[in-house]
Amino acid sequence: MRSFIASDRNAIISLVILWLVFFWRLYTPVAADRASLERGDFSGQFFAFSAYQYDRLTDSEIPLWNPYNNGGLPFIADTQAAVFYPPRLISIGLASAVGGWSYFALEFEMMAHVLLFTLLMYMLVRRMTLKHPGSVFGSLVAAIIAGYGGFLTSYPPLQLAILEAGIWLPLAILGITEATRHENLRWHWITLTGFTLGLSWMAGHPQTSWFLTYLLLAYFAYRMYRKDYGWRQFVIGAALFGGIAFGIAAVQLLPGIEYLQLTTRANLGFDAKGNGFPIHDIVQFIFPGIVSLWSPLNIGIVGLALAIIAVWRKLPESLFWGIVALIALGMSFGDNSAIFRTAYNILPGLRFFRGQERAAYLVAMSLAILAGMGAAHLVTWDILQDFKDARRLQRALLALLIVTTIVFGAVLIAWLGNSDAYGEVISKVAFSALIAGLAYFALPYLLANPQQASRQWLIIGLIVFELFTLNMDTDSNYDSVPPQQQVALSPPPFVQTVIEDNADALFRVDGRRGLTDNFGSLYRIADMDGISPLFLKGPYELINRETPSPLAWELFAVKYVFLDWEELPVPSTIIARGEDRYGPVNLHRLENPRPFALLMYDATILDSDEFAYALLHDVNFNPRQSVILNREP
């Protein structure tokens, strides 16, 4: 028992050290070495919204409504706001205690979720392989691959809701594993699954939580079938963890469902929802970074070999996780695959989501679990008894080495003829060939004496070397600037001009340029625009039917317009000039802006949005004298 505890302790310490190494540039005190997460969704969506959330909560107010973007939106119903997500509330509480919200505070929340995820994955695979001599080794392998493989280190850190919704998978699966471990179903473990699933739904990315929900139902059915519990207990158990999850997330889920029906997403059809990976993206498994900016399908060559070993050797539950990986891979191709086309009309909820490539989440998690199982299995490999299989494995690794070497040779020839076109590709292909070569020697070396700790650590070291080389401090995710230089908490001088010019007056701006993104929420400047993917359909149509839109400026009481034009279609005065990330921009103050509030004594009743749009464009209609309604007031 003491040796097991010591091994677990060493594994956990290793995971913490790896976490510190992987993210060192985000927290180093050396200013010249400091980096921060790339501007984009992380800064413009998640940081801006979290700053507004922080301000409201620390003022003892519940952020039900946000007047600062999209012309105003129901903040609690925007799922990515994650208003009541418990870890976010903890982050806000800690930030409040140490000086306030900051870009690094949200970065640290991201980092903490990655560490938690690796620890949870370690715990899950440890319980799955508890009686196996290679349990600690396999669990550590699974945790490293899951935490630092291609999926979790690609776009999820920038699209934070995906990461935070996805990390609860190991704990939810663990609840089902423990509930079905014995002869009688242990219901208290089912409640853990329900609680964890509820946390996932609160984290703000329903598509990821939808994937997790179906995985849990499938795994629960599989375990119930294996244990012969009966269908009634399956129905009751599924209803229990589903009901608990819904009860926990209902405070966000119910308004979110209602809001979704009113947004631009509501009427999207199959063609808009079927986008996914091109079929050729499957090369990510061996050659990451060749066909796309990110490689979320990649778990490393060593990890992939271990996962294949688990399926090949027919380890317990390997068939289930292998099928999950294959189905999820098919789903990730979107309408490039018959699997998505078939599932679209079968699986409830699927038609709500775009971006089917996000099914890579289940591919990566399933393969990480399989890799852990495969690694644990290798510890009990008898080189004499399993000599033929060892030879087959070595031949397979040799074939992989030959293939990667041939590809490298072909790219090398192309690079010699056109170094500019193949400069980045050749280094990535060369690295894959290098890892294939190291795997060819390292895995058979482990099999020669698999219980020797130094050989196990060699495999772990090779996995870390591969994944950290590919995924640590990548240009796609990190900027070599400190976090305080990414986004200032106080408005830039150019934007500050709007505030100083108005004193306490109420107004809106058109901040598509100059202000940009969702920074209206950050600087408390009411913007009629924003980048939240959930935009009320009516306002969106008004704002985006034409750009720029004097009609939208009128209806949204816009007083200031950030635009690179020298003259607007309506009378205005340029009061400041500056730059944004797109180039030079002017700040226009409209000479006759609509008052923020008006008393209306006349109403026009129309039963169609199209009729309303047509009337608004009628030169004889004065929107300051009459209001358009869809029914009698």
C-alpha positions in Angstrom: 0.0 0.0 0.0 2.8 2.4 0.8 4.4 1.9 -2.5 1.2 2.6 -4.3 0.7 5.8 -2.3 4.2 6.9 -3.0 3.7 6.2 -6.7 0.5 8.2 -6.8 2.2 11.0 -5.0 5.1 11.0 -7.5 2.6 11.0 -10.4 0.6 13.9 -9.0 3.8 15.9 -8.3 4.9 15.1 -11.9 1.6 16.4 -13.3 1.9 19.6 -11.3 5.5 20.1 -12.5 4.6 19.5 -16.1 1.7 22.0 -15.7 4.1 24.6 -14.4 6.6 24.0 -17.2 3.9 24.1 -19.9 2.5 27.4 -18.9 5.7 29.0 -17.5 5.6 32.0 -19.9 2.2 33.0 -18.7 3.4 33.6 -15.1 7.1 34.2 -15.3 8.2 37.4 -13.4 10.8 38.1 -16.1 9.1 40.8 -18.2 11.2 40.1 -21.3 10.0 36.4 -21.2 6.4 37.0 -20.4 3.7 36.0 -22.8 -0.1 36.1 -22.8 -2.9 34.5 -24.7 -3.5 35.7 -28.2 -6.0 38.5 -28.8 -9.2 37.2 -30.3 -12.1 35.4 -28.8 -10.3 35.1 -25.4 -9.8 38.9 -25.1 -12.7 40.2 -27.1 -15.4 37.8 -25.9 -14.5 36.0 -22.7 -12.3 38.6 -21.0 -14.6 41.4 -21.8 -17.7 39.6 -20.6 -15.9 38.3 -17.5 -14.8 41.8 -16.6 -18.4 43.0 -16.8 -19.5 39.9 -14.8 -16.8 40.8 -12.2 -17.9 44.4 -11.9 -21.6 43.5 -11.4 -21.0 40.7 -8.9 -18.5 42.7 -6.8 -21.1 45.5 -6.7 -23.5 42.9 -5.2 -25.6 42.8 -8.4 -26.6 39.8 -10.5 -25.7 40.5 -14.1 -29.0 39.6 -15.7 -28.8 42.2 -18.5 -25.8 43.7 -20.3 -26.5 47.1 -22.0 -23.0 47.4 -23.4 -23.0 45.1 -26.5 -25.4 44.0 -29.2 -27.6 47.0 -28.4 -28.3 45.3 -25.1 -28.6 41.6 -24.4 -29.9 39.2 -21.7 -26.5 38.5 -20.2 -27.6 35.5 -18.1 -29.1 33.9 -21.2 -25.9 34.2 -23.2 -24.4 30.8 -22.5 -20.8 31.8 -23.0 -21.1 34.4 -20.2 -21.3 31.5 -17.7 -22.8 33.9 -15.1 -23.1 31.3 -12.3 -20.4 28.9 -13.2 -18.9 28.0 -9.8 -15.2 28.1 -10.8 -15.7 31.5 -12.4 -17.3 32.7 -9.1 -14.2 31.4 -7.3 -12.0 33.2 -9.7 -13.9 36.4 -9.2 -13.7 36.0 -5.4 -10.0 35.4 -5.5 -9.4 38.3 -7.8 -11.4 40.6 -5.6 -9.3 39.6 -2.6 -5.9 40.3 -4.4 -6.6 43.5 -6.2 -9.2 43.1 -8.9 -9.9 41.5 -12.2 -7.2 41.3 -14.9 -6.3 39.5 -18.1 -4.0 37.2 -16.1 -6.8 36.3 -13.7 -8.8 34.8 -16.6 -5.6 33.2 -17.9 -5.0 31.6 -14.5 -8.6 30.3 -14.5 -7.8 28.6 -17.8 -4.5 27.2 -16.5 -6.2 25.9 -13.3 -8.8 24.1 -15.4 -6.0 22.3 -17.3 -4.3 21.2 -14.1 -7.6 20.0 -12.7 -8.4 18.1 -15.8 -5.1 16.2 -15.8 -5.6 15.3 -12.2 -9.1 14.1 -12.9 -8.0 12.1 -15.9 -5.3 10.5 -13.8 -7.9 9.6 -11.1 -10.3 8.1 -13.7 -7.8 5.9 -15.4 -6.3 5.0 -12.1 -9.7 3.6 -11.0 -10.3 1.9 -14.3 -7.0 0.0 -14.0 -6.7 -0.1 -10.2 -5.8 -3.8 -9.8 -3.3 -3.6 -12.7 0.4 -3.5 -11.9 0.8 -0.7 -14.6 -2.0 1.4 -13.2 0.0 4.4 -12.1 2.1 4.4 -15.3 -1.0 4.1 -17.6 -2.9 6.8 -15.6 0.0 9.2 -15.9 0.3 8.6 -19.6 -3.5 9.2 -20.1 -3.4 12.4 -18.0 -0.5 13.9 -20.0 -2.0 13.0 -23.4 -5.4 14.4 -22.5 -4.1 17.6 -20.9 -1.3 18.4 -23.4 -2.4 16.7 -26.6 -3.6 18.5 -29.7 -7.2 19.1 -28.7 -6.9 20.9 -25.3 -3.9 22.9 -26.4 -5.4 24.1 -29.7 -8.4 26.5 -29.7 -10.1 25.6 -26.3 -7.8 27.9 -24.3 -8.8 30.8 -26.5 -12.5 29.7 -26.7 -12.5 29.3 -23.0 -16.0 27.9 -22.7 -15.1 24.8 -24.7 -12.2 24.0 -22.3 -14.2 24.7 -19.2 -17.2 22.6 -20.3 -15.0 19.7 -21.5 -12.7 19.1 -18.5 -15.5 17.5 -16.4 -15.6 14.4 -18.5 -13.2 12.2 -16.3 -15.2 13.0 -13.1 -18.5 12.3 -14.8 -17.3 9.0 -16.2 -15.8 8.1 -12.8 -19.2 8.5 -11.2 -20.7 5.9 -13.6 -17.7 3.6 -13.2 -18.0 3.6 -9.4 -21.8 3.3 -9.5 -21.6 0.2 -11.6 -18.5 -1.4 -10.1 -20.4 -3.8 -7.7 -23.3 -6.1 -7.9 -25.8 -3.5 -6.7 -26.0 0.0 -8.3 -24.5 2.6 -6.0 -26.8 5.6 -6.4 -24.7 8.2 -4.7 -22.1 7.9 -7.4 -24.8 8.6 -10.0 -25.4 11.9 -8.2 -21.7 12.7 -8.7 -22.1 12.2 -12.4 -25.2 14.5 -12.4 -23.5 17.2 -10.4 -20.5 17.1 -12.7 -22.6 17.2 -15.9 -24.4 20.2 -14.4 -21.1 22.0 -14.0 -20.3 21.3 -17.6 -23.6 22.8 -18.8 -23.0 25.8 -16.6 -19.5 26.4 -18.1 -20.9 28.0 -21.2 -20.5 25.8 -24.2 -23.6 23.7 -24.8 -22.2 21.8 -27.8 -19.4 20.4 -25.7 -21.8 19.5 -22.9 -24.1 17.9 -25.4 -21.3 15.7 -26.6 -20.6 14.8 -22.9 -24.2 14.1 -22.2 -24.5 11.5 -25.0 -21.2 10.0 -24.0 -22.4 9.5 -20.5 -25.7 7.9 -21.6 -23.8 5.5 -23.9 -21.2 4.6 -21.2 -24.0 4.1 -18.6 -25.9 1.9 -21.0 -22.7 -0.1 -21.8 -21.8 -0.6 -18.1 -25.4 -1.5 -17.3 -25.4 -4.1 -20.1 -22.1 -5.5 -18.9 -23.3 -5.8 -15.3 -26.8 -7.0 -16.4 -28.6 -4.5 -14.1 -31.7 -4.3 -16.2 -33.2 -1.5 -18.3 -35.4 -0.1 -15.5 -32.4 0.8 -13.5 -30.8 2.3 -16.6 -33.8 4.5 -17.1 -33.9 5.5 -13.4 -30.2 6.2 -13.3 -30.1 8.2 -16.5 -33.1 10.2 -15.3 -31.4 10.8 -12.0 -28.1 12.2 -13.3 -29.9 14.0 -16.1 -32.3 15.6 -13.6 -29.6 16.6 -11.2 -27.6 18.2 -14.1 -30.7 20.0 -15.3 -31.5 21.2 -11.8 -28.0 22.6 -11.3 -27.8 24.3 -14.7 -31.4 25.4 -15.0 -30.7 28.9 -13.8 -28.7 29.5 -17.0 -30.1 26.8 -19.2 -33.8 27.9 -19.2 -33.2 31.5 -20.2 -30.5 30.3 -22.6 -32.9 28.0 -24.4 -35.5 30.8 -24.7 -32.9 33.2 -25.9 -31.5 30.8 -28.5 -34.9 30.7 -30.2 -34.7 34.5 -30.7 -31.2 34.7 -32.1 -29.7 34.5 -35.5 -28.8 30.9 -34.9 -32.5 29.8 -34.7 -33.2 29.6 -38.4 -29.9 28.1 -39.6 -30.4 25.0 -41.8 -28.4 21.9 -42.5 -26.0 23.6 -44.9 -25.0 26.1 -42.2 -24.5 23.4 -39.5 -22.7 20.7 -41.5 -19.3 22.3 -41.5 -16.5 20.0 -40.1 -13.0 18.8 -40.9 -12.1 18.1 -44.5 -11.4 14.3 -44.8 -7.7 15.1 -45.5 -7.4 16.5 -41.9 -7.0 12.9 -40.8 -3.3 13.3 -41.4 -3.3 15.4 -38.2 -2.9 12.0 -36.4 0.7 11.6 -37.8 1.6 15.0 -39.2 0.2 17.8 -37.0 0.3 21.4 -38.2 0.4 20.5 -41.9 -3.1 21.0 -43.1 -4.5 23.4 -40.5 -3.5 26.0 -37.9 -4.4 23.6 -35.1 -4.4 19.8 -34.9 -7.1 18.9 -32.3 -7.1 15.3 -33.5 -3.5 14.7 -32.7 -2.5 12.9 -29.5 1.1 12.2 -30.5 2.5 9.3 -32.4 3.5 7.5 -29.1 0.0 8.1 -27.7 -1.7 6.8 -30.9 0.5 3.7 -30.8 -0.5 3.0 -27.2 -4.2 3.5 -28.0 -4.0 1.1 -30.9 -2.3 -1.4 -28.6 -5.3 -1.2 -26.2 -7.8 -2.0 -29.0 -5.5 -4.6 -30.6 -5.1 -6.5 -27.3 -8.8 -6.3 -26.6 -8.4 -4.8 -23.2 -11.5 -4.3 -21.0 -13.7 -1.5 -22.3 -11.2 -0.8 -25.2 -14.0 -1.8 -27.7 -16.3 0.9 -26.2 -13.8 3.7 -26.3 -12.6 2.7 -29.7 -16.1 2.8 -31.1 -16.6 6.2 -29.4 -13.5 7.5 -31.1 -14.5 6.3 -34.5 -18.1 7.6 -34.3 -16.8 11.0 -33.0 -14.2 11.1 -35.8 -17.0 10.5 -38.3 -19.1 13.2 -36.7 -16.2 15.7 -36.7 -16.2 15.6 -40.6 -19.6 17.1 -40.6 -21.5 16.8 -43.8 -18.3 15.4 -45.4 -19.3 12.1 -43.7 -22.5 10.0 -43.8 -22.3 9.6 -40.0 -23.3 13.3 -39.4 -25.9 13.2 -42.2 -27.5 10.2 -40.5 -27.3 11.5 -37.0 -28.7 14.9 -37.8 -32.2 13.7 -37.8 -31.8 11.0 -35.1 -30.0 12.6 -32.2 -32.1 15.2 -30.4 -30.2 18.5 -30.0 -27.7 18.0 -32.8 -29.4 20.4 -35.2 -28.8 23.3 -32.7 -25.0 23.3 -33.3 -22.5 24.4 -35.9 -18.8 23.5 -36.1 -19.0 19.7 -36.1 -15.2 19.5 -35.9 -15.6 20.0 -32.2 -16.5 16.3 -31.9 -12.6 16.1 -31.9 -13.2 16.5 -28.1 -14.6 13.0 -27.8 -11.9 11.6 -30.2 -9.1 13.0 -28.2 -10.5 12.0 -24.8 -11.3 8.5 -25.9 -7.9 8.0 -27.4 -6.2 9.4 -24.3 -8.1 6.8 -22.1 -7.2 4.1 -24.6 -3.5 5.2 -24.5 -3.5 5.0 -20.7 -5.0 1.5 -20.9 -2.4 0.4 -23.5 0.5 1.8 -21.4 -0.7 0.0 -18.3 -1.0 -3.2 -20.3 2.5 -3.0 -21.5 3.8 -3.3 -17.9 2.6 -6.9 -17.8 3.8 -7.8 -21.2 5.7 -11.1 -21.2 8.3 -10.8 -24.0 8.7 -14.6 -24.2 5.0 -15.5 -24.1 4.0 -12.6 -26.3 7.0 -12.8 -28.6 5.0 -13.0 -31.8 2.9 -10.0 -30.9 6.0 -8.1 -29.9 7.4 -8.8 -33.3 4.2 -7.6 -34.9 4.3 -4.4 -32.9 7.9 -3.8 -33.9 7.1 -4.3 -37.6 4.1 -1.9 -37.3 6.4 0.7 -35.8 9.0 0.1 -38.5 6.3 0.5 -41.2 5.3 3.9 -39.6 8.9 4.9 -39.5 9.3 4.0 -43.2 6.2 5.9 -44.2 7.1 9.1 -42.3 10.6 8.9 -43.7 9.3 8.6 -47.3 7.0 11.6 -46.7 9.9 13.5 -45.3 12.1 12.6 -48.3 9.3 13.8 -50.7 8.9 17.1 -48.8 12.7 17.5 -48.7 12.9 17.3 -52.4 10.0 19.8 -52.8 11.7 22.1 -50.3 15.0 22.0 -52.2 13.0 23.3 -55.2 10.9 25.8 -53.3 12.1 26.5 -49.8 9.7 29.4 -49.2 6.6 27.2 -49.9 7.8 24.2 -47.9 9.8 25.9 -45.1 7.3 25.3 -42.3 6.1 21.9 -43.6 9.5 20.3 -43.8 10.3 20.9 -40.1 6.9 19.4 -39.0 7.3 16.3 -41.2 10.9 15.9 -40.0 9.7 16.0 -36.4 7.1 13.3 -37.1 9.7 11.1 -38.6 12.0 11.7 -35.7 9.3 10.7 -33.2 8.4 7.6 -35.2 12.0 6.6 -35.1 12.3 7.2 -31.4 9.0 5.2 -30.8 10.4 2.4 -32.9 13.3 2.0 -30.4 11.6 3.1 -27.2 8.5 0.8 -27.1 10.4 -2.4 -27.8 12.9 -1.3 -25.2 10.1 -1.0 -22.7 8.8 -4.4 -23.6 12.2 -6.0 -22.9 11.7 -5.2 -19.2 8.4 -3.4 -18.8 8.3 -3.3 -15.0 11.6 -1.4 -14.7 10.6 2.1 -13.6 13.3 3.9 -15.7 11.9 2.4 -18.9 8.5 3.6 -18.0 9.8 7.1 -17.3 11.6 6.9 -20.7 8.2 6.5 -22.4 6.7 9.3 -20.4 9.6 11.5 -21.2 9.2 10.7 -24.9 5.4 11.6 -24.8 6.2 14.8 -23.0 8.9 15.7 -25.4 6.6 15.2 -28.4 3.5 16.9 -27.0 5.3 19.9 -25.4 7.4 20.4 -28.6 4.2 20.6 -30.7 1.9 22.4 -28.4 3.8 24.5 -25.8 4.0 28.3 -26.4 2.7 28.1 -30.0 2.3 31.2 -32.1 -1.3 30.4 -32.8 -2.2 30.8 -29.1 0.4 33.0 -27.5 1.7 36.6 -27.9 5.1 37.6 -26.6 3.7 40.5 -24.6 2.7 40.7 -21.0 -1.0 40.3 -20.3 -1.5 44.0 -19.2 -0.4 45.0 -22.8 -3.0 42.8 -24.4 -6.1 44.6 -23.2 -6.0 47.6 -20.9 -8.7 47.7 -18.1 -9.1 51.4 -18.7 -10.2 52.7 -22.1 -7.5 53.8 -24.5 -7.2 57.6 -25.0 -9.0 57.4 -28.3 -12.0 55.5 -26.7 -11.8 57.7 -23.6 -12.7 60.7 -25.7 -16.3 59.3 -26.0 -16.7 59.2 -22.2 -15.2 62.6 -21.6 -17.3 64.2 -24.3 -20.5 63.1 -22.7 -20.3 63.4 -18.9 -23.3 61.5 -17.6 -25.5 61.5 -20.7 -26.9 58.2 -22.1 -25.9 57.2 -25.6 -24.7 54.4 -27.8 -21.8 54.0 -30.2 -21.3 52.1 -33.4 -18.1 50.4 -32.2 -17.4 47.9 -35.0 -14.3 49.9 -35.6 -12.3 51.7 -32.9 -14.0 50.0 -29.9 -14.3 46.6 -31.6 -15.2 43.1 -30.2 -17.2 43.2 -26.9 -15.0 45.9 -25.4 -18.1 47.9 -24.8 -18.8 45.6 -21.8 -15.2 46.1 -20.6 -15.3 49.9 -20.8 -19.0 50.4 -20.0 -19.7 52.1 -23.3 -23.0 51.0 -24.8 -22.2 49.6 -28.3 -24.9 48.6 -30.7 -22.6 45.9 -32.1 -20.6 43.0 -30.6 -19.0 39.6 -31.4 -21.1 37.4 -29.2 -22.3 34.5 -31.5 -25.7 34.8 -30.0 -27.3 38.0 -31.3 -31.0 38.8 -31.2 -32.3 38.3 -34.7 -34.2 41.6 -34.9 -31.4 43.9 -33.8 -28.9 41.9 -35.9 -31.0 42.4 -39.0 -31.4 46.1 -38.4 -27.6 46.6 -37.8 -26.3 44.4 -40.6 -28.7 45.0 -43.5 -26.3 47.7 -44.6 -22.9 48.8 -43.4 -22.7 51.5 -42.2 -26.3 51.9 -41.3 -27.7 55.4 -40.6 -31.1 53.7 -39.9 -29.5 51.5 -37.2 -27.8 54.6 -35.7 -31.2 56.3 -35.5 -33.1 53.3 -33.9 -30.3 52.5 -31.4 -29.8 56.2 -30.4 -26.2 56.1 -31.6 -24.3 59.4 -30.9 -20.8 58.3 -31.8 -19.5 56.3 -34.8 -16.0 54.8 -35.1 -15.3 54.5 -38.8 -12.4 55.1 -41.2 -14.6 57.3 -43.4 -13.9 61.1 -43.6 -17.6 61.8 -44.1 -20.7 59.9 -43.0 -24.1 59.7 -44.8 -25.6 61.9 -42.0 -24.2 65.2 -40.7 -21.4 64.6 -38.2 -18.2 66.0 -36.8 -14.9 64.2 -36.4 -13.8 64.8 -32.9 -10.8 62.5 -32.7 -8.5 60.3 -34.8 -6.8 57.2 -33.9 -6.0 53.6 -34.9 -7.3 50.1 -34.2 -6.0 46.8 -35.3 -7.4 47.3 -38.8 -5.8 50.7 -39.4 -6.6 54.4 -39.1 -10.1 55.2 -37.7 -12.0 58.4 -37.1 -14.4 59.2 -34.2 -17.6 60.9 -35.5 -20.1 62.7 -33.3 -23.5 62.8 -35.0 -25.0 66.3 -35.0 -28.6 65.2 -34.5 -28.6 61.9 -32.6 -31.8 60.3 -31.5 -32.6 60.9 -27.8 -31.9 57.8 -25.7 -35.6 57.8 -24.6 -38.7 59.3 -26.3 -42.4 59.6 -25.4 -44.4 58.2 -28.3 -48.0 59.0 -28.9 -48.5 57.2 -32.2 -48.2 53.5 -33.0 -48.2 51.6 -36.3 -49.3 48.0 -36.0 -47.6 45.6 -38.4 -47.7 41.8 -38.3 -44.5 41.1 -40.2 -40.8 42.0 -39.7 -40.5 42.5 -43.5 -43.3 45.1 -43.5 -41.6 46.8 -40.5 -38.3 47.0 -42.4 -40.0 48.4 -45.5 -41.8 51.0 -43.4 -38.6 52.1 -41.7 -37.1 52.7 -45.2 -40.0 54.8 -46.3 -38.9 58.4 -46.5 -42.3 59.5 -45.2 -42.0 57.6 -42.0 -40.5 59.4 -39.0 -39.3 56.9 -36.4 -39.1 59.7 -33.8 -42.9 60.3 -34.0 -44.3 56.8 -34.3 -43.4 53.4 -32.9 -43.8 50.1 -34.8 -45.6 47.3 -32.8 -46.6 43.8 -33.8 -49.9 44.1 -31.8 -52.1 46.6 -30.2 -50.5 48.2 -27.1 
